[in-house]
Amino acid sequence: MIALPNQRNEALHQKLGYIKVGVMERCGVKFDQVIDTFIWQRSLIEEHG
């Protein structure tokens, strides 16, 4: 999960092959601010062909 906004971390996850699969809205607090988080996933099995 990535606390939003965080463009550098999002770019890193995309580069590593992760895809966004969801968002949890207003689910946490960081630096006294309510935050949303993206949920990412990456397959551990490579598909061929």
PyMOL commands that place a pseudoatom at each C-alpha (Angstrom):
pseudoatom trace, name=CA, resn=MET, resi=1, chain=A, elem=C, hetatm=0, pos=[0.000, 0.000, 0.000]
pseudoatom trace, name=CA, resn=ILE, resi=2, chain=A, elem=C, hetatm=0, pos=[1.139, 3.533, -0.715]
pseudoatom trace, name=CA, resn=ALA, resi=3, chain=A, elem=C, hetatm=0, pos=[-0.011, 6.577, 1.207]
pseudoatom trace, name=CA, resn=LEU, resi=4, chain=A, elem=C, hetatm=0, pos=[-1.260, 9.257, -1.177]
pseudoatom trace, name=CA, resn=PRO, resi=5, chain=A, elem=C, hetatm=0, pos=[-0.037, 11.466, -2.669]
pseudoatom trace, name=CA, resn=ASN, resi=6, chain=A, elem=C, hetatm=0, pos=[3.355, 9.893, -3.409]
pseudoatom trace, name=CA, resn=GLN, resi=7, chain=A, elem=C, hetatm=0, pos=[4.252, 10.158, -7.106]
pseudoatom trace, name=CA, resn=ARG, resi=8, chain=A, elem=C, hetatm=0, pos=[7.836, 8.857, -6.745]
pseudoatom trace, name=CA, resn=ASN, resi=9, chain=A, elem=C, hetatm=0, pos=[6.706, 5.706, -4.949]
pseudoatom trace, name=CA, resn=GLU, resi=10, chain=A, elem=C, hetatm=0, pos=[3.913, 5.143, -7.476]
pseudoatom trace, name=CA, resn=ALA, resi=11, chain=A, elem=C, hetatm=0, pos=[6.405, 5.459, -10.356]
pseudoatom trace, name=CA, resn=LEU, resi=12, chain=A, elem=C, hetatm=0, pos=[8.741, 2.958, -8.683]
pseudoatom trace, name=CA, resn=HIS, resi=13, chain=A, elem=C, hetatm=0, pos=[5.972, 0.391, -8.209]
pseudoatom trace, name=CA, resn=GLN, resi=14, chain=A, elem=C, hetatm=0, pos=[4.846, 0.779, -11.830]
pseudoatom trace, name=CA, resn=LYS, resi=15, chain=A, elem=C, hetatm=0, pos=[8.438, 0.343, -13.047]
pseudoatom trace, name=CA, resn=LEU, resi=16, chain=A, elem=C, hetatm=0, pos=[8.696, -2.885, -11.023]
pseudoatom trace, name=CA, resn=GLY, resi=17, chain=A, elem=C, hetatm=0, pos=[5.572, -4.296, -12.688]
pseudoatom trace, name=CA, resn=TYR, resi=18, chain=A, elem=C, hetatm=0, pos=[2.961, -3.647, -10.005]
pseudoatom trace, name=CA, resn=ILE, resi=19, chain=A, elem=C, hetatm=0, pos=[-0.558, -2.612, -10.960]
pseudoatom trace, name=CA, resn=LYS, resi=20, chain=A, elem=C, hetatm=0, pos=[-3.080, -0.596, -8.958]
pseudoatom trace, name=CA, resn=VAL, resi=21, chain=A, elem=C, hetatm=0, pos=[-5.969, -2.748, -7.806]
pseudoatom trace, name=CA, resn=GLY, resi=22, chain=A, elem=C, hetatm=0, pos=[-7.778, -0.475, -5.406]
pseudoatom trace, name=CA, resn=VAL, resi=23, chain=A, elem=C, hetatm=0, pos=[-7.874, 2.526, -3.159]
pseudoatom trace, name=CA, resn=MET, resi=24, chain=A, elem=C, hetatm=0, pos=[-8.784, 2.736, 0.501]
pseudoatom trace, name=CA, resn=GLU, resi=25, chain=A, elem=C, hetatm=0, pos=[-10.190, 6.184, 1.182]
pseudoatom trace, name=CA, resn=ARG, resi=26, chain=A, elem=C, hetatm=0, pos=[-9.557, 8.105, 4.409]
pseudoatom trace, name=CA, resn=CYS, resi=27, chain=A, elem=C, hetatm=0, pos=[-8.074, 5.011, 6.047]
pseudoatom trace, name=CA, resn=GLY, resi=28, chain=A, elem=C, hetatm=0, pos=[-5.126, 6.453, 7.936]
pseudoatom trace, name=CA, resn=VAL, resi=29, chain=A, elem=C, hetatm=0, pos=[-3.443, 9.476, 9.429]
pseudoatom trace, name=CA, resn=LYS, resi=30, chain=A, elem=C, hetatm=0, pos=[0.031, 10.770, 8.516]
pseudoatom trace, name=CA, resn=PHE, resi=31, chain=A, elem=C, hetatm=0, pos=[1.486, 14.012, 9.837]
pseudoatom trace, name=CA, resn=ASP, resi=32, chain=A, elem=C, hetatm=0, pos=[-1.911, 14.903, 11.328]
pseudoatom trace, name=CA, resn=GLN, resi=33, chain=A, elem=C, hetatm=0, pos=[-3.643, 14.549, 7.933]
pseudoatom trace, name=CA, resn=VAL, resi=34, chain=A, elem=C, hetatm=0, pos=[-6.198, 11.929, 6.929]
pseudoatom trace, name=CA, resn=ILE, resi=35, chain=A, elem=C, hetatm=0, pos=[-4.841, 9.952, 3.966]
pseudoatom trace, name=CA, resn=ASP, resi=36, chain=A, elem=C, hetatm=0, pos=[-5.964, 7.553, 1.251]
pseudoatom trace, name=CA, resn=THR, resi=37, chain=A, elem=C, hetatm=0, pos=[-3.848, 4.585, 0.176]
pseudoatom trace, name=CA, resn=PHE, resi=38, chain=A, elem=C, hetatm=0, pos=[-3.496, 2.709, -3.115]
pseudoatom trace, name=CA, resn=ILE, resi=39, chain=A, elem=C, hetatm=0, pos=[-3.360, -1.067, -3.055]
pseudoatom trace, name=CA, resn=TRP, resi=40, chain=A, elem=C, hetatm=0, pos=[-0.907, -2.601, -5.530]
pseudoatom trace, name=CA, resn=GLN, resi=41, chain=A, elem=C, hetatm=0, pos=[-0.275, -6.156, -6.660]
pseudoatom trace, name=CA, resn=ARG, resi=42, chain=A, elem=C, hetatm=0, pos=[2.233, -8.044, -8.763]
pseudoatom trace, name=CA, resn=SER, resi=43, chain=A, elem=C, hetatm=0, pos=[2.004, -11.601, -9.975]
pseudoatom trace, name=CA, resn=LEU, resi=44, chain=A, elem=C, hetatm=0, pos=[4.692, -13.916, -8.648]
pseudoatom trace, name=CA, resn=ILE, resi=45, chain=A, elem=C, hetatm=0, pos=[4.219, -16.231, -11.623]
pseudoatom trace, name=CA, resn=GLU, resi=46, chain=A, elem=C, hetatm=0, pos=[5.515, -15.122, -15.012]
pseudoatom trace, name=CA, resn=GLU, resi=47, chain=A, elem=C, hetatm=0, pos=[3.175, -15.832, -17.897]
pseudoatom trace, name=CA, resn=HIS, resi=48, chain=A, elem=C, hetatm=0, pos=[4.730, -16.958, -21.169]
pseudoatom trace, name=CA, resn=GLY, resi=49, chain=A, elem=C, hetatm=0, pos=[3.418, -16.431, -24.573]
for i in range(1, 49): cmd.bond("trace and resi %d" % i, "trace and resi %d" % (i + 1))
show_as sticks, trace
zoom trace
